[in-house]
Amino acid sequence: MSNPSVQLYSVRDAVDENLDEAVARVAEIGFRNVEPYAFHLRTADYKRAFAASGVQAPSGHAPVIDSDAPGSIFDAAAELGMTTVIDPFIPTDRWQTSDDVHRIADRVNELTAQAKERGLEFGYHNHQWEFTNKVEGRPVYDLFVELLGPDTVLEVDTFWATVGGADAPALLRSLGDRVRALHIKDGTIDEDIRNVLPSSESALIVPEALKAAFENQTPAGQGDVDVKAILEAAPNALRVVEFDAYRGDVFEGIAESLAWLTAND
């Protein structure tokens, strides 16, 4: 699989400081694809930076499920040339019961239809709690997927799925080509963080154990995740390098992940 992407949230501090320079630096590392976040809030800025650096954004993250104006988000995605829009976060307290899952799936299916009208795909990105939380002994993610219409796509965060107890390669094989993208990250898989969850207000408000798990993430191929098996299980999915946090220079981290993917994928 060629042309990996990178989630720009990985370099969010640099983006906040100077978006154009951050995107240019990512391009200099060798990425030709990027995955912007909250792109509907800075559409013109992203468009300018992408054009200047020669990168494309096949996918992007935005909080569409809870938006009162999802059409404006899809319009922004189309303006940036995206094909796939992903909602990255519904907090754990809303994934507790069967009714919860039905409610989210119904909304996702509705949004998928709206996206399709604009020539876009829509889907969801997991964390670990969609696998940790159970309904009748099954991960809520399994029920969620069963309730999705055939046009809804998925972006699987392979690190957090693994942390949540999933066999990520087996999961990917079962989902097939509806997996449009993989978040490729590596690090320490610790049983102690399986049930450690962030605040219901934000994925960024986390206990110390989860903060450490973020900071202990590593470039691809340097941690406990079987990244090679994951790649083999989803040969057609876009590879998106991401770090939630990194103890070193995050630009060096994404460069190491790109080099590893180039050599091993």
Long-range contacts (C-beta under 8 A, 24 or more apart in sequence): 1-231, 1-235, 1-236, 1-237, 1-238, 1-239, 1-265, 3-32, 3-33, 4-31, 4-33, 4-184, 4-238, 4-239, 4-240, 4-241, 4-258, 4-261, 4-265, 5-31, 5-33, 5-34, 5-35, 5-58, 5-59, 5-181, 5-238, 5-239, 5-240, 5-241, 6-31, 6-33, 6-34, 6-35, 6-240, 6-241, 6-242, 6-254, 6-258, 7-34, 7-35, 7-37, 7-61, 7-183, 7-240, 7-241, 7-242, 8-34, 8-35, 8-36, 8-37, 9-37, 9-61, 9-242, 10-241, 10-242, 10-243, 10-246, 10-250, 10-253, 10-254, 11-250, 11-251, 11-254, 12-37, 14-251, 19-45, 19-46, 19-49, 20-45, 20-48, 20-49, 20-52, 20-53, 22-49, 23-49, 23-50, 23-52, 23-53, 23-55, 24-49, 24-52, 24-53, 25-251, 26-53, 26-55, 26-251, 26-254, 27-53, 27-54, 27-55, 29-251, 29-254, 29-255, 29-258, 30-255, 30-258, 31-55, 31-241, 31-254, 31-258, 32-56, 33-57, 33-58, 33-238, 35-59, 35-60, 35-61, 35-181, 35-240, 35-242, 36-60, 36-61, 36-80, 37-61, 37-62, 37-88, 38-62, 38-63, 39-76, 39-77, 39-80, 40-72, 40-73, 40-76, 40-77, 43-76, 43-79, 43-80, 46-80, 47-79, 47-80, 50-80, 50-81, 56-81, 57-81, 57-82, 58-82, 58-83, 58-84, 58-238, 59-83, 59-84, 59-85, 59-86, 59-155, 59-180, 59-181, 59-238, 59-240, 60-84, 60-85, 60-86, 61-86, 61-87, 61-88, 61-125, 62-86, 62-87, 62-88, 63-87, 63-88, 63-89, 64-111, 64-122, 65-90, 65-104, 65-107, 65-108, 65-111, 65-124, 66-90, 70-111, 70-114, 71-114, 74-114, 74-115, 74-118, 74-120, 74-122, 75-118, 77-118, 77-120, 78-118, 78-119, 78-120, 82-120, 83-120, 83-121, 84-120, 84-121, 84-122, 84-123, 84-153, 84-155, 84-180, 84-181, 85-115, 85-120, 85-121, 85-122, 85-123, 86-122, 86-123, 86-124, 86-125, 86-155, 86-181, 87-111, 87-122, 87-123, 87-124, 87-125, 88-125, 88-203, 89-125, 89-127, 89-203, 90-124, 91-198, 91-199, 91-200, 91-201, 91-203, 92-127, 92-129, 92-132, 92-133, 92-197, 92-198, 92-200, 93-200, 94-200, 95-129, 95-130, 95-133, 95-140, 96-133, 96-140, 97-135, 98-135, 98-136, 98-143, 100-140, 101-135, 101-140, 101-143, 101-144, 101-147, 102-147, 104-144, 105-144, 105-147, 105-148, 106-147, 108-148, 108-152, 109-147, 109-148, 109-149, 109-152, 112-148, 112-149, 112-151, 112-152, 113-151, 116-151, 121-151, 121-153, 121-180, 122-152, 122-153, 123-152, 123-153, 123-154, 123-155, 123-180, 124-152, 124-154, 124-155, 125-154, 125-155, 125-156, 125-157, 125-183, 126-154, 126-155, 126-156, 126-157, 126-160, 126-161, 126-164, 127-157, 127-160, 127-164, 127-203, 128-160, 128-161, 128-163, 128-164, 128-165, 128-193, 128-194, 128-197, 129-164, 129-197, 130-164, 131-160, 131-161, 131-164, 131-165, 131-166, 132-164, 132-165, 132-194, 132-195, 132-197, 139-164, 139-165, 139-166, 141-166, 145-175, 150-178, 152-178, 153-178, 153-179, 153-180, 154-178, 154-179, 154-180, 155-179, 155-180, 155-181, 155-182, 155-183, 155-240, 156-181, 156-182, 156-183, 156-234, 156-237, 157-182, 157-183, 157-185, 157-242, 158-182, 158-183, 158-184, 158-185, 158-225, 158-227, 158-230, 159-183, 159-185, 159-186, 159-187, 159-217, 159-225, 162-189, 162-224, 162-225, 163-189, 163-190, 163-193, 163-194, 163-213, 164-194, 165-194, 168-225, 168-226, 168-229, 168-230, 168-233, 169-226, 169-229, 169-230, 169-232, 169-233, 170-233, 172-230, 172-233, 172-234, 172-237, 173-233, 173-234, 177-236, 179-234, 179-237, 180-237, 180-238, 181-237, 181-238, 181-239, 181-240, 182-230, 182-231, 182-234, 182-237, 182-238, 182-239, 182-240, 183-240, 183-242, 184-220, 184-227, 184-230, 184-231, 184-239, 184-240, 184-241, 184-242, 184-257, 184-261, 185-217, 185-220, 185-225, 185-241, 185-242, 185-243, 185-244, 185-257, 186-217, 186-218, 186-219, 186-220, 186-221, 186-222, 186-223, 186-224, 186-225, 186-227, 186-257, 187-213, 187-216, 187-217, 187-218, 187-223, 187-224, 187-225, 188-213, 188-216, 188-223, 188-224, 189-223, 189-224, 189-225, 211-245, 214-244, 214-245, 215-245, 215-246, 215-247, 216-247, 217-243, 217-244, 217-245, 217-246, 218-253, 219-253, 219-254, 219-256, 219-257, 219-260, 220-256, 220-257, 220-260, 220-261, 220-264, 221-257, 221-260, 221-264, 222-256, 222-260, 227-260, 227-264, 228-264, 231-261, 231-264, 231-265, 239-265
